[in-house]
Amino acid sequence: MKFSDTCAKCMYDRQIKKTDNKDYLAEIKAVLDNRPDDITSPELVVQFNKIHEKYFGPLPDYRDKKDEYNNLVLSMEDDLRKEIENSEDPLATSIVMSRIGNYIDFVALNQVDTETFLKLFDNTKMRDDEQRVYESFCEKCSKATSFLLLTDNCGEIVLDKLMLEQIKKRYPQISIKIMVRGGEVSNDATLKDAKYVGLDKIGEVITNGAKIAGTVYSKLSEEARIAVDSADVIFSKGQANYESFAGEGHHAFFTFLCKCDLFINRFKVPKLTGMFVEE
């Protein structure tokens, strides 16, 4: 997904809200002003983080928040599984629930509110305008033998697990791989988180090989590139994965909540609207 001037302004404004250190802001501005045309937002965040550490030391530790939301959604797991199983279309319901988990994002949202998160579960029915993509997804899965999930946030990955259970139930011939981040990046899921919530019981968990909040093909480890290249179906979660992986020439299904102005304006929907996109 092409990085725009609007994104650049938004990213810079976020830094201004964080500090008035002129030297720091000057370096941030220089990175934005001299960025390559093909750079993605997650790649810029990596550069920002290095500058942050230079001026202010280690980045904020999200471990407590990650544990909090992993545990919160784990406490809901049994009830949500029952709701999925009792729904008219368990796979469709599990995809919508998985997407609801994308709300848990301490970077894109100024505030993550537990009450708002829980309220999103009031509607777990897939919209009519998503049916064409859903039908294509099911058709591709019916012929697939390999499935790759590109994960995003903690807490969300518990809901991803429920979705993968439905994938395995409907398409038992599919072998599942799950890709998490290669290092601690904000509240994104890592190998440690995946094992904690039991994702490793559903499929093989690998990392993208980098401390980066997205799936930038050129930055992937050899193992991760092979997983991408060999997957019959790629299912990508969250805005950062869409920003970094869409437009890279791989057939994929993307689902996310529109949390920032770029996505809200691009898809012409209200904030926190869920999208299901095939590329």
ABEGO torsion letter per residue (X at the ends): XBBBAAAAAAAAAAAAAABABAAAAAAAAAAAAABBAABBAAAAAAAAAAAAAAAAEBBBBAAAAAAAAAAAAAAAAAAAAAAAAABABAAAAAAAAAAAAAABBAAABABBBAAAAAAAAABABBBAAAAAAAAAAAAAAAABABBBBBBBBBGAAAAAAAAAAAAAAABAABBBBBBBBABBBEABBBAAAAAAAGAAAABBBBBAGBBBBEBBAAABBAAAAAAAAABABBBBBEAAAAAAABGAGBBBBBBBBBABAAAAAAAGBBBGBBBBBBX
